[in-house]
Amino acid sequence: MRKRLPIGIQTFAKIREEGCYYVDKTPQILQLIDEGSHYFLSRPRRFGKSLLIDTIAELFEGNQALFEGLYAEPRWDWSQQFAVIRISFGKGVLHSRAELDEKIRELLAAESRRHGLGYGSASISGEFSELIRSLHEHSGQRVVVLVDEYDKPILDNITEPDIAREMRDGLRNLYSVIKDEDAHIRFALLTGVSKFSKVSLFSGLNNLRDITVSTEYSALCGYTDQDVDRVFAPELPGLDRDEIRRWYNGYNWTGTSVYNPFDLLLLFQEREFRPYWFETGTPTFLVDLLTQRGTFTPELGQWLTMDSLLSTFDVDEMSSEALLFQSGYLTIGSQFKMGARTEYTLKYPNLEVESSLNSALLQRLTGRSSEPARQAGQLYRLLQANDFAGLQAMLTAFFASVPNDWYRRNEIAHYEGYYASVFYSHFAALGLDIRLEDVTNKGRIDMTVLFNGQVYLLEFKVVEDAPQGRALQQIRDRGYADKYRARGEPIHLIGVEFSRKQRSVVGFEVETLG
């Protein structure tokens, strides 16, 4: 039986009372409460963090009727009710420390009124402390503190470092109270998109357990494959199940991989595969930063990083790895323990992100907004026809069409790997099966593309001016094709040479093996 899709609904009561689909997260919630008391969780936008916060609040407030039929109903002590303080920075955009302080006072005053308490301490930290202590005294139970979008005032001003620092300092003043009032707090959870370094924002709050990268809580937000098959079974007929997985699954925090709920709900409504999540927040700041730093875009699908770098995020120090991981454009593919340290391999979570991000990067790499999108269809048709002469002409014309003045004004066109990045992003934007630095027993192929029952092996070289034929020769000499001969498919060896002087493709050699 089909139910209402909870699109845009972030309140647990509304979902349950209106008979919407609901993926039961209460097993993990009860585990959280049983195992500890103070937590921090970072997840990308539109992943259900607000719904998680609201569900926990309803549980502690003892609204048993909402949990009928759920895992928690027979396992929770409904005779106890707890006072819950809810703080959310989700609404509106704050532009100064003064606006932030005013907003915090409004939120604390609203919580005081909701609980029937008076209000009026001299400082923000004093007001928060007074609220916690008073609720404990009046209820006889320690208090629950839930903070949603804890980092939004900072992220809204991330392109203005001075303002972002002011926001960080103001929030640190608020959050430090949670540790100071530990004796009066039963449970605390802070959620947001980013994980700021402990030194910058949580220097006074070192009792939080960070469950962002936690095997057992990897699926705390989002839908698993099992959830899709079980809960949303009525929505699946007419949709290719493998395509659903390829388009939207793959987000992972060292445990069970999940889908972004926003994507799936809109897919079930619209019945069409589209980049729903990506379209709601094109990462202009991130794209600009990656190109300014000369990021080699083919590396994004297999980026090696250490555990410390994933949490190295602050206004004054924003690592590319942390930005991409925390914002959801890369996720954990694998991990390798090295004593006390962990090495992670980051990857694109799915087709939606890989295709959409590379399309955005391509526009920035070339300084052109419409041309890459127009050429995507042309590239696809040329590959279908194995029209290599047409492919060479298209790419040569593309580079030639970029105005010289753009090269002069943009340093991104001068970093090593620029041409290969543009070439790769053309293919990645189509969502093709691409394997980068493809390992063989005789070396690494720059790029392998599996498409339409055929194999394309590409090697890139940058030359000063004239072509030298070294790219194709390397593929031959090292026997790269041997890895794919057993597939019984046509194999195309493609050597591409880019000229620094001419700023274009000057060599494009193709050899096809039967």
MARDO-628303 format. One record per residue (C-alpha): chain; x, y, z; residue in one letter. Coordinates in nm, 3 decimals, always signed. Layout:
# MARDO-628303
A:X:Y:Z:A
...
***
This chain:
# MARDO-628303
A:+0.000:+0.000:+0.000:M
A:+0.140:+0.335:-0.105:R
A:+0.171:+0.610:+0.156:K
A:+0.236:+0.981:+0.149:R
A:+0.594:+1.078:+0.068:L
A:+0.733:+1.298:+0.350:P
A:+0.892:+1.551:+0.115:I
A:+1.005:+1.858:+0.305:G
A:+0.869:+1.727:+0.638:I
A:+1.122:+1.747:+0.921:Q
A:+0.890:+1.694:+1.218:T
A:+0.847:+1.343:+1.351:F
A:+0.490:+1.404:+1.473:A
A:+0.370:+1.522:+1.131:K
A:+0.520:+1.218:+0.956:I
A:+0.358:+0.977:+1.200:R
A:+0.021:+1.151:+1.231:E
A:-0.022:+1.192:+0.856:E
A:+0.064:+0.831:+0.774:G
A:+0.381:+0.903:+0.575:C
A:+0.654:+0.656:+0.497:Y
A:+0.897:+0.640:+0.790:Y
A:+1.228:+0.456:+0.819:V
A:+1.257:+0.352:+1.183:D
A:+1.579:+0.495:+1.330:K
A:+1.482:+0.425:+1.692:T
A:+1.709:+0.117:+1.723:P
A:+2.016:+0.337:+1.667:Q
A:+1.870:+0.616:+1.881:I
A:+1.821:+0.384:+2.177:L
A:+2.173:+0.254:+2.130:Q
A:+2.305:+0.612:+2.140:L
A:+2.121:+0.686:+2.462:I
A:+2.228:+0.359:+2.620:D
A:+2.596:+0.394:+2.531:E
A:+2.662:+0.756:+2.626:G
A:+2.527:+1.102:+2.688:S
A:+2.713:+1.367:+2.484:H
A:+2.744:+1.337:+2.105:Y
A:+2.841:+1.522:+1.790:F
A:+2.727:+1.420:+1.441:L
A:+2.817:+1.575:+1.107:S
A:+2.628:+1.491:+0.789:R
A:+2.580:+1.669:+0.454:P
A:+2.276:+1.887:+0.393:R
A:+1.932:+1.730:+0.345:R
A:+2.029:+1.404:+0.511:F
A:+1.759:+1.399:+0.778:G
A:+1.952:+1.553:+1.068:K
A:+1.661:+1.776:+1.170:S
A:+1.421:+1.482:+1.168:L
A:+1.666:+1.285:+1.383:L
A:+1.682:+1.569:+1.635:I
A:+1.304:+1.597:+1.644:D
A:+1.257:+1.222:+1.690:T
A:+1.495:+1.219:+1.987:I
A:+1.311:+1.515:+2.138:A
A:+0.973:+1.342:+2.108:E
A:+1.117:+1.028:+2.267:L
A:+1.257:+1.210:+2.572:F
A:+0.940:+1.416:+2.608:E
A:+0.746:+1.090:+2.636:G
A:+0.508:+1.118:+2.341:N
A:+0.441:+0.744:+2.331:Q
A:+0.157:+0.753:+2.079:A
A:+0.393:+0.870:+1.806:L
A:+0.610:+0.560:+1.848:F
A:+0.335:+0.301:+1.817:E
A:+0.464:+0.002:+1.622:G
A:+0.823:+0.124:+1.622:L
A:+1.123:-0.050:+1.775:Y
A:+1.139:+0.193:+2.069:A
A:+0.780:+0.155:+2.187:E
A:+0.818:-0.156:+2.406:P
A:+1.177:-0.076:+2.501:R
A:+1.149:+0.280:+2.639:W
A:+1.046:+0.380:+2.990:D
A:+0.746:+0.603:+2.916:W
A:+0.691:+0.679:+3.283:S
A:+0.980:+0.923:+3.271:Q
A:+0.965:+1.251:+3.086:Q
A:+1.256:+1.487:+3.034:F
A:+1.276:+1.859:+2.970:A
A:+1.426:+1.914:+2.625:V
A:+1.606:+2.229:+2.512:I
A:+1.594:+2.262:+2.133:R
A:+1.822:+2.510:+1.958:I
A:+1.830:+2.541:+1.579:S
A:+2.012:+2.788:+1.357:F
A:+1.837:+2.661:+1.045:G
A:+1.620:+2.967:+0.977:K
A:+1.755:+3.282:+0.820:G
A:+2.104:+3.413:+0.754:V
A:+2.301:+3.608:+1.016:L
A:+2.551:+3.868:+0.901:H
A:+2.728:+3.983:+1.218:S
A:+2.819:+3.885:+1.572:R
A:+2.552:+4.124:+1.699:A
A:+2.285:+3.947:+1.493:E
A:+2.410:+3.612:+1.619:L
A:+2.394:+3.719:+1.984:D
A:+2.043:+3.853:+1.930:E
A:+1.938:+3.527:+1.766:K
A:+2.079:+3.318:+2.052:I
A:+1.894:+3.529:+2.309:R
A:+1.571:+3.486:+2.111:E
A:+1.617:+3.109:+2.099:L
A:+1.692:+3.083:+2.471:L
A:+1.399:+3.310:+2.559:A
A:+1.165:+3.100:+2.344:A
A:+1.276:+2.781:+2.519:E
A:+1.228:+2.943:+2.859:S
A:+0.873:+3.049:+2.769:R
A:+0.794:+2.705:+2.625:R
A:+0.885:+2.550:+2.959:H
A:+0.706:+2.817:+3.162:G
A:+1.021:+2.968:+3.312:L
A:+1.135:+3.323:+3.369:G
A:+1.424:+3.464:+3.175:Y
A:+1.687:+3.730:+3.213:G
A:+2.051:+3.672:+3.294:S
A:+2.315:+3.927:+3.206:A
A:+2.515:+3.717:+2.958:S
A:+2.437:+3.458:+2.693:I
A:+2.637:+3.188:+2.871:S
A:+2.464:+3.284:+3.196:G
A:+2.120:+3.262:+3.034:E
A:+2.194:+2.918:+2.891:F
A:+2.331:+2.792:+3.223:S
A:+2.033:+2.930:+3.410:E
A:+1.791:+2.762:+3.170:L
A:+1.958:+2.422:+3.212:I
A:+1.976:+2.445:+3.591:R
A:+1.619:+2.572:+3.629:S
A:+1.476:+2.295:+3.412:L
A:+1.663:+2.035:+3.612:H
A:+1.532:+2.181:+3.936:E
A:+1.171:+2.210:+3.820:H
A:+1.143:+1.873:+3.646:S
A:+1.354:+1.668:+3.883:G
A:+1.526:+1.512:+3.581:Q
A:+1.847:+1.608:+3.413:R
A:+1.796:+1.802:+3.091:V
A:+1.826:+1.705:+2.725:V
A:+2.006:+1.954:+2.496:V
A:+1.963:+1.923:+2.119:L
A:+2.135:+2.163:+1.877:V
A:+2.053:+2.148:+1.505:D
A:+2.266:+2.316:+1.236:E
A:+2.515:+2.425:+1.499:Y
A:+2.756:+2.556:+1.234:D
A:+2.523:+2.739:+0.995:K
A:+2.607:+3.095:+1.113:P
A:+2.973:+3.023:+1.031:I
A:+2.913:+2.849:+0.698:L
A:+2.679:+3.127:+0.580:D
A:+2.974:+3.364:+0.611:N
A:+3.258:+3.134:+0.507:I
A:+3.359:+3.365:+0.220:T
A:+3.399:+3.650:+0.472:E
A:+3.667:+3.517:+0.712:P
A:+3.650:+3.803:+0.961:D
A:+3.275:+3.765:+1.008:I
A:+3.306:+3.385:+1.016:A
A:+3.560:+3.411:+1.299:R
A:+3.322:+3.634:+1.496:E
A:+3.045:+3.379:+1.449:M
A:+3.277:+3.099:+1.559:R
A:+3.370:+3.284:+1.877:D
A:+3.007:+3.360:+1.956:G
A:+2.902:+2.998:+1.913:L
A:+3.196:+2.875:+2.119:R
A:+3.071:+3.096:+2.401:N
A:+2.732:+2.924:+2.381:L
A:+2.847:+2.563:+2.341:Y
A:+3.102:+2.577:+2.622:S
A:+2.809:+2.585:+2.865:V
A:+2.720:+2.225:+2.774:I
A:+3.037:+2.099:+2.938:K
A:+3.015:+2.335:+3.234:D
A:+2.663:+2.214:+3.312:E
A:+2.736:+1.847:+3.259:D
A:+2.596:+1.752:+3.601:A
A:+2.255:+1.879:+3.492:H
A:+2.244:+1.721:+3.142:I
A:+2.106:+1.373:+3.068:R
A:+2.175:+1.375:+2.695:F
A:+2.323:+1.621:+2.443:A
A:+2.355:+1.604:+2.064:L
A:+2.495:+1.865:+1.827:L
A:+2.447:+1.819:+1.452:T
A:+2.563:+2.012:+1.150:G
A:+2.721:+1.990:+0.807:V
A:+3.081:+2.051:+0.906:S
A:+3.311:+1.934:+1.179:K
A:+3.517:+2.225:+1.301:F
A:+3.841:+2.146:+1.475:S
A:+3.824:+2.100:+1.851:K
A:+4.070:+2.380:+1.904:V
A:+3.866:+2.637:+1.713:S
A:+3.509:+2.571:+1.822:L
A:+3.501:+2.296:+2.082:F
A:+3.803:+2.386:+2.291:S
A:+3.585:+2.391:+2.601:G
A:+3.369:+2.098:+2.498:L
A:+3.595:+1.795:+2.494:N
A:+3.336:+1.557:+2.639:N
A:+3.148:+1.513:+2.310:L
A:+3.176:+1.176:+2.139:R
A:+3.214:+1.237:+1.768:D
A:+3.013:+0.970:+1.582:I
A:+3.059:+1.123:+1.236:T
A:+3.293:+0.845:+1.122:V
A:+3.149:+0.556:+1.318:S
A:+3.082:+0.211:+1.175:T
A:+2.783:+0.147:+1.398:E
A:+2.622:+0.485:+1.326:Y
A:+2.706:+0.519:+0.956:S
A:+2.337:+0.468:+0.871:A
A:+2.194:+0.684:+1.152:L
A:+2.081:+0.930:+0.885:C
A:+1.983:+0.829:+0.533:G
A:+1.824:+0.517:+0.387:Y
A:+1.997:+0.181:+0.346:T
A:+1.933:-0.060:+0.059:D
A:+1.728:-0.270:+0.300:Q
A:+1.521:+0.035:+0.396:D
A:+1.445:+0.106:+0.030:V
A:+1.337:-0.250:-0.043:D
A:+1.130:-0.288:+0.274:R
A:+0.977:+0.053:+0.348:V
A:+0.946:+0.191:-0.003:F
A:+0.855:-0.132:-0.185:A
A:+0.526:+0.017:-0.320:P
A:+0.722:+0.294:-0.494:E
A:+0.970:+0.068:-0.678:L
A:+0.759:-0.076:-0.965:P
A:+0.844:+0.102:-1.288:G
A:+1.189:+0.212:-1.169:L
A:+1.515:+0.032:-1.246:D
A:+1.643:-0.083:-0.905:R
A:+2.006:-0.097:-1.019:D
A:+1.983:+0.254:-1.160:E
A:+1.842:+0.381:-0.828:I
A:+2.147:+0.235:-0.658:R
A:+2.391:+0.372:-0.917:R
A:+2.242:+0.720:-0.911:W
A:+2.186:+0.777:-0.540:Y
A:+2.344:+0.515:-0.311:N
A:+2.701:+0.514:-0.183:G
A:+2.738:+0.762:+0.104:Y
A:+2.949:+0.588:+0.365:N
A:+3.104:+0.667:+0.703:W
A:+3.289:+0.333:+0.747:T
A:+2.972:+0.129:+0.792:G
A:+2.657:+0.058:+0.593:T
A:+2.625:+0.285:+0.290:S
A:+2.312:+0.496:+0.252:V
A:+2.105:+0.703:+0.013:Y
A:+2.030:+1.070:+0.059:N
A:+1.658:+1.074:+0.157:P
A:+1.594:+1.394:-0.040:F
A:+1.698:+1.226:-0.365:D
A:+1.490:+0.915:-0.318:L
A:+1.173:+1.092:-0.211:L
A:+1.183:+1.320:-0.514:L
A:+1.263:+1.027:-0.741:L
A:+0.958:+0.842:-0.614:F
A:+0.748:+1.151:-0.671:Q
A:+0.880:+1.257:-1.011:E
A:+0.964:+0.906:-1.146:R
A:+1.266:+1.049:-1.327:E
A:+1.641:+1.018:-1.257:F
A:+1.781:+1.365:-1.195:R
A:+2.041:+1.528:-0.967:P
A:+1.780:+1.649:-0.716:Y
A:+2.019:+1.697:-0.425:W
A:+2.290:+1.866:-0.626:F
A:+2.047:+2.109:-0.786:E
A:+1.938:+2.245:-0.447:T
A:+2.282:+2.384:-0.363:G
A:+2.540:+2.419:-0.640:T
A:+2.876:+2.440:-0.458:P
A:+3.006:+2.761:-0.614:T
A:+3.245:+2.836:-0.327:F
A:+3.384:+2.483:-0.329:L
A:+3.430:+2.474:-0.708:V
A:+3.610:+2.808:-0.702:D
A:+3.836:+2.692:-0.420:L
A:+3.927:+2.364:-0.591:L
A:+4.017:+2.536:-0.916:T
A:+4.211:+2.812:-0.741:Q
A:+4.417:+2.545:-0.565:R
A:+4.490:+2.367:-0.892:G
A:+4.317:+2.047:-0.787:T
A:+4.377:+1.765:-1.034:F
A:+4.014:+1.668:-1.089:T
A:+4.082:+1.304:-1.190:P
A:+4.213:+1.250:-0.836:E
A:+3.879:+1.335:-0.678:L
A:+3.745:+0.985:-0.736:G
A:+4.032:+0.820:-0.548:Q
A:+4.173:+1.072:-0.302:W
A:+4.402:+0.940:-0.029:L
A:+4.392:+1.126:+0.301:T
A:+4.465:+1.076:+0.669:M
A:+4.205:+1.076:+0.944:D
A:+4.339:+1.403:+1.083:S
A:+4.277:+1.585:+0.753:L
A:+3.909:+1.496:+0.753:L
A:+3.864:+1.700:+1.069:S
A:+4.100:+1.982:+0.979:T
A:+3.836:+2.240:+0.913:F
A:+3.834:+2.595:+1.036:D
A:+3.789:+2.943:+0.902:V
A:+4.168:+2.982:+0.889:D
A:+4.245:+2.632:+0.759:E
A:+4.009:+2.461:+0.519:M
A:+4.158:+2.149:+0.365:S
A:+4.009:+2.045:+0.032:S
A:+3.961:+1.691:+0.160:E
A:+3.761:+1.805:+0.461:A
A:+3.545:+2.039:+0.253:L
A:+3.459:+1.773:-0.004:L
A:+3.399:+1.502:+0.256:F
A:+3.193:+1.705:+0.499:Q
A:+2.979:+1.863:+0.229:S
A:+2.897:+1.520:+0.079:G
A:+3.073:+1.546:-0.256:Y
A:+3.318:+1.274:-0.156:L
A:+3.265:+0.986:+0.080:T
A:+3.474:+0.709:+0.234:I
A:+3.558:+0.430:-0.008:G
A:+3.800:+0.233:+0.207:S
A:+4.020:+0.267:+0.512:Q
A:+4.359:+0.132:+0.615:F
A:+4.478:+0.119:+0.975:K
A:+4.839:+0.218:+1.037:M
A:+4.900:+0.185:+1.407:G
A:+4.728:+0.479:+1.572:A
A:+4.648:+0.644:+1.238:R
A:+4.396:+0.566:+0.967:T
A:+4.436:+0.629:+0.596:E
A:+4.112:+0.682:+0.402:Y
A:+4.044:+0.660:+0.031:T
A:+3.775:+0.909:-0.065:L
A:+3.550:+0.857:-0.367:K
A:+3.241:+0.994:-0.532:Y
A:+2.938:+0.845:-0.358:P
A:+2.734:+0.795:-0.674:N
A:+2.658:+0.893:-1.031:L
A:+2.463:+1.204:-0.933:E
A:+2.755:+1.363:-0.751:V
A:+3.027:+1.255:-0.993:E
A:+2.843:+1.378:-1.300:S
A:+2.709:+1.702:-1.150:S
A:+3.029:+1.808:-0.974:L
A:+3.242:+1.746:-1.281:N
A:+2.999:+1.944:-1.492:S
A:+3.031:+2.237:-1.249:A
A:+3.410:+2.200:-1.240:L
A:+3.427:+2.192:-1.618:L
A:+3.243:+2.522:-1.643:Q
A:+3.488:+2.679:-1.399:R
A:+3.796:+2.523:-1.562:L
A:+3.704:+2.667:-1.899:T
A:+3.537:+2.989:-1.794:G
A:+3.229:+2.895:-1.994:R
A:+2.888:+2.810:-1.855:S
A:+2.695:+2.678:-2.155:S
A:+2.949:+2.515:-2.387:E
A:+3.032:+2.206:-2.171:P
A:+2.664:+2.120:-2.133:A
A:+2.606:+2.152:-2.507:R
A:+2.903:+1.933:-2.588:Q
A:+2.801:+1.654:-2.350:A
A:+2.546:+1.519:-2.596:G
A:+2.791:+1.554:-2.882:Q
A:+3.059:+1.362:-2.692:L
A:+2.816:+1.082:-2.609:Y
A:+2.707:+1.040:-2.971:R
A:+3.068:+1.044:-3.096:L
A:+3.160:+0.766:-2.853:L
A:+2.857:+0.562:-2.956:Q
A:+2.972:+0.585:-3.318:A
A:+3.344:+0.545:-3.236:N
A:+3.398:+0.860:-3.436:D
A:+3.751:+0.935:-3.316:F
A:+3.817:+1.197:-3.581:A
A:+3.505:+1.377:-3.466:G
A:+3.611:+1.339:-3.102:L
A:+3.950:+1.492:-3.178:Q
A:+3.790:+1.776:-3.370:A
A:+3.542:+1.847:-3.090:M
A:+3.805:+1.861:-2.817:L
A:+4.049:+2.061:-3.030:T
A:+3.776:+2.311:-3.113:A
A:+3.674:+2.327:-2.749:F
A:+4.021:+2.426:-2.628:F
A:+4.065:+2.664:-2.920:A
A:+3.740:+2.838:-2.836:S
A:+3.856:+2.939:-2.488:V
A:+3.961:+3.305:-2.527:P
A:+4.330:+3.384:-2.482:N
A:+4.232:+3.657:-2.240:D
A:+4.078:+3.397:-2.012:W
A:+4.406:+3.203:-1.999:Y
A:+4.591:+3.527:-1.921:R
A:+4.361:+3.619:-1.632:R
A:+4.323:+3.274:-1.474:N
A:+4.606:+3.090:-1.309:E
A:+4.408:+2.766:-1.309:I
A:+4.492:+2.723:-1.677:A
A:+4.864:+2.699:-1.599:H
A:+4.882:+2.429:-1.335:Y
A:+5.008:+2.083:-1.418:E
A:+4.725:+1.858:-1.518:G
A:+4.491:+2.131:-1.637:Y
A:+4.430:+1.978:-1.981:Y
A:+4.386:+1.626:-1.847:A
A:+4.143:+1.765:-1.588:S
A:+3.930:+1.926:-1.857:V
A:+3.945:+1.610:-2.070:F
A:+3.849:+1.386:-1.779:Y
A:+3.566:+1.610:-1.659:S
A:+3.405:+1.593:-2.004:H
A:+3.374:+1.215:-1.965:F
A:+3.288:+1.218:-1.594:A
A:+3.008:+1.470:-1.650:A
A:+2.840:+1.205:-1.868:L
A:+2.846:+0.957:-1.583:G
A:+3.046:+0.698:-1.777:L
A:+3.225:+0.403:-1.614:D
A:+3.570:+0.558:-1.570:I
A:+3.873:+0.403:-1.402:R
A:+4.156:+0.642:-1.323:L
A:+4.517:+0.542:-1.271:E
A:+4.402:+0.197:-1.375:D
A:+4.659:-0.047:-1.233:V
A:+4.816:-0.314:-1.454:T
A:+5.117:-0.538:-1.393:N
A:+5.324:-0.302:-1.610:K
A:+5.211:+0.036:-1.482:G
A:+4.905:+0.258:-1.457:R
A:+4.674:+0.361:-1.738:I
A:+4.584:+0.729:-1.705:D
A:+4.217:+0.664:-1.779:M
A:+4.006:+0.364:-1.880:T
A:+3.650:+0.411:-2.005:V
A:+3.411:+0.116:-2.032:L
A:+3.119:+0.210:-2.254:F
A:+2.877:+0.045:-2.493:N
A:+3.050:-0.294:-2.486:G
A:+3.390:-0.145:-2.565:Q
A:+3.710:-0.051:-2.382:V
A:+3.889:+0.281:-2.425:Y
A:+4.244:+0.315:-2.285:L
A:+4.367:+0.676:-2.271:L
A:+4.713:+0.809:-2.197:E
A:+4.784:+1.184:-2.164:F
A:+5.109:+1.371:-2.227:K
A:+5.186:+1.743:-2.212:V
A:+5.438:+1.865:-2.472:V
A:+5.583:+2.207:-2.530:E
A:+5.466:+2.249:-2.890:D
A:+5.468:+1.968:-3.151:A
A:+5.331:+1.617:-3.092:P
A:+5.583:+1.343:-3.016:Q
A:+5.370:+1.027:-3.029:G
A:+5.479:+0.920:-2.681:R
A:+5.130:+0.875:-2.535:A
A:+5.013:+0.598:-2.769:L
A:+5.357:+0.439:-2.772:Q
A:+5.349:+0.405:-2.395:Q
A:+5.019:+0.215:-2.412:I
A:+5.171:-0.022:-2.667:R
A:+5.507:-0.068:-2.498:D
A:+5.359:-0.148:-2.159:R
A:+5.090:-0.379:-2.288:G
A:+4.808:-0.197:-2.107:Y
A:+4.551:-0.370:-2.325:A
A:+4.639:-0.712:-2.184:D
A:+4.433:-0.645:-1.874:K
A:+4.113:-0.622:-2.079:Y
A:+4.167:-0.879:-2.358:R
A:+3.971:-1.148:-2.170:A
A:+3.654:-0.935:-2.193:R
A:+3.636:-1.016:-2.563:G
A:+3.541:-0.656:-2.643:E
A:+3.701:-0.412:-2.889:P
A:+3.984:-0.221:-2.723:I
A:+4.073:+0.130:-2.840:H
A:+4.417:+0.270:-2.754:L
A:+4.406:+0.650:-2.749:I
A:+4.712:+0.869:-2.699:G
A:+4.641:+1.237:-2.637:V
A:+4.906:+1.512:-2.635:E
A:+4.842:+1.867:-2.517:F
A:+5.060:+2.161:-2.616:S
A:+5.148:+2.420:-2.353:R
A:+5.236:+2.670:-2.625:K
A:+4.926:+2.621:-2.837:Q
A:+4.693:+2.550:-2.543:R
A:+4.520:+2.276:-2.733:S
A:+4.522:+1.913:-2.840:V
A:+4.808:+1.865:-3.088:V
A:+4.827:+1.487:-3.089:G
A:+4.540:+1.239:-3.099:F
A:+4.638:+0.889:-3.208:E
A:+4.405:+0.589:-3.205:V
A:+4.470:+0.219:-3.252:E
A:+4.191:-0.038:-3.228:T
A:+4.250:-0.398:-3.127:L
A:+3.997:-0.655:-3.246:G
***
